[in-house]
Amino acid sequence: MTIWAIVPVKPFVRAKSRLASVLTPEQREALAERMLRHGLATLSSVPAIAGIMVISRDTKVLAIAREYGAQTVQESGAPELNAALMRATELARLRGATSVLVLPADLPIYTAQDIEEVLQLGRYSQTVVLVPDRSEDGTNAMLINPPALIPYSFGAGSFQRHCELAKQHGATLKIHRSERLSVDIDTPSDLAFYESLLGSVSHAS
């Protein structure tokens, strides 16, 4: 199995707009960059991942991706995440991918072990592995074997839509509830939860 990871990244200057009430623009940009670097470093440490592809319209994002040896795809035209993911999936397939793992860039605490668990679940063909967010509304990770087995439907409520799409296309659906992969940072309450986790880790160490 040849697995490529695909990481879509919003421009840093537009990142985390829902945190505007609690973070300055500079703080939001720094947070977005920190999460991106965490993700790229973690994915780079997983031997089973053959390649990483970052898609963004932000040249700074793409430059950081290249620091980690990732392939880059510069978006143009109207922002449309699902269409951009399909283009990236086709590029990964042309580079030999037999599976793709889609991971948003705003997941701050997952580890290589978390990724390996998802890959293990998706090792057989005709399989879709979905990792929901904490509220089981969004999709925080998605492995598709083979690529383009189902279309993407990211956005609010995507977890249930992806479940339905997997069933409609006759895929074996595996739902993986991962404590660390379920943590994303979109809202002030997400940020508070993340900071509480950091606090508990520092007190334990």
Secondary structure, 3 states (H helix, E strand, C coil): CCEEEEEECCCHHHCCHHHCCCCCHHHHHHHHHHHHHHHHHHHHCCCCEEEEEEEECCHHHHHHHHHCCCEEEECCCCCCHHHHHHHHHHHHHHCCCCEEEECCCCCCCCCHHHHHHHHHHCCCCCEEEEEECCCCCCEEEEEEECCCCCCCCCCCCHHHHHHHHHHHCCCEEEECCCCCCCCCCCCHHHHHHHHHHHHHHHHHC
